[in-house]
Amino acid sequence: MSKQRSKSERASALRLKISQMQNELKRIENQAKEDERKARTKRLCQRAGLLEKILPDTIALDDKRFELFVKNHIANSYGKTALHKLKAEQEKESSADETPFVEQSTATETEDVQSSTVPINPKYIED
């Protein structure tokens, strides 16, 4: 014959289960945060590497000059407009089908370079 557990024993067992479940929840949340950090680090490394590949002269810049370059020549109104258009294209393509974004340029290389030329502000050029 099995003994019936008292109410206090059942309550104690439930408290233990609650504690175990809370610990499991914390573990899962911490793992999700770690996964997000790893994905961000990977993305930052890939994009910085891509930038250095496309613009190798940026490698020689110190952090201050690199930040000025990005602020004045990438994060300017032209860059922000281009980024907004790319994001809109990606969202449109993602909603149409769930395939990854693939750039499909219709402009020739010459047209692309001409349309993306941004005048350089002389105050950012050092003598």
C-alpha positions in Angstrom: 0.0 0.0 0.0 1.2 3.4 -0.8 1.0 6.2 1.7 -1.0 9.3 0.9 1.2 12.4 1.0 0.1 15.1 3.3 -0.9 18.5 2.1 2.4 20.0 3.4 4.4 17.3 1.5 2.5 18.1 -1.7 2.9 21.8 -1.2 6.6 21.3 -0.7 6.9 19.2 -3.8 5.1 21.9 -5.8 7.4 24.6 -4.5 10.3 22.5 -5.6 8.8 22.1 -9.1 8.2 25.9 -9.2 11.8 26.6 -8.3 13.0 24.1 -10.9 10.8 25.7 -13.6 11.9 29.2 -12.6 15.6 28.1 -12.9 14.8 26.5 -16.3 13.1 29.7 -17.5 16.2 31.8 -16.4 18.5 29.4 -18.2 16.4 29.6 -21.4 16.3 33.4 -21.2 20.0 33.7 -20.6 20.7 31.3 -23.6 18.4 33.5 -25.8 20.4 36.6 -24.7 23.7 34.9 -25.4 22.4 33.8 -28.9 21.4 37.4 -29.7 24.8 38.7 -28.6 26.6 36.1 -30.7 24.4 36.9 -33.7 25.1 40.7 -33.3 28.8 40.1 -33.0 28.8 38.0 -36.1 26.8 40.5 -38.0 29.1 43.4 -36.9 32.3 41.4 -37.9 30.8 40.5 -41.3 29.7 44.0 -42.1 32.9 45.6 -40.9 34.9 43.1 -43.0 32.7 43.9 -46.0 33.3 47.6 -45.5 37.0 47.1 -45.3 36.9 44.8 -48.4 35.0 47.4 -50.4 36.9 50.4 -49.0 40.3 49.2 -48.0 41.6 52.7 -47.4 39.4 52.8 -44.3 41.7 50.3 -42.6 44.4 53.0 -42.1 42.0 55.5 -40.5 42.0 55.9 -36.8 38.6 55.5 -35.0 37.9 59.3 -34.9 38.5 59.7 -38.6 36.6 56.6 -39.5 33.6 57.8 -37.4 33.8 61.2 -39.3 33.9 59.3 -42.6 30.9 57.2 -41.7 28.9 60.2 -40.4 29.6 62.5 -43.2 29.7 60.2 -46.2 27.5 57.2 -45.3 25.1 58.4 -42.7 24.3 61.6 -44.6 20.9 62.4 -46.2 21.9 60.5 -49.4 22.9 57.4 -47.5 19.8 57.5 -45.3 17.6 57.9 -48.3 19.3 55.0 -50.0 19.1 52.8 -46.9 15.3 53.6 -46.5 14.8 52.5 -50.2 16.7 49.3 -49.7 14.8 48.5 -46.5 11.5 49.2 -48.3 12.6 46.9 -51.2 13.5 44.2 -48.7 10.2 44.4 -46.8 8.3 44.3 -50.1 10.2 41.3 -51.3 9.9 39.5 -47.9 6.2 40.0 -47.9 5.8 38.8 -51.5 7.8 35.6 -50.8 9.9 34.5 -47.9 13.2 34.3 -50.0 16.3 36.2 -48.8 16.9 39.7 -50.2 19.0 39.7 -53.3 20.1 42.9 -54.9 19.1 43.1 -58.5 20.7 46.2 -60.1 19.4 47.4 -63.4 21.9 50.3 -63.6 25.2 49.9 -65.3 28.3 50.3 -63.2 29.0 53.7 -64.6 25.4 54.9 -63.8 25.6 53.5 -60.3 28.9 55.3 -59.6 27.6 58.5 -61.0 24.4 58.4 -59.0 26.1 57.6 -55.8 28.7 60.4 -55.9 28.6 62.6 -52.9 30.4 65.9 -52.8 33.2 66.0 -50.3 33.0 68.8 -47.8 36.5 70.5 -47.8 36.4 71.1 -44.0 36.8 67.3 -43.5 40.0 67.1 -45.6 43.1 67.6 -43.7 46.1 69.3 -45.2 
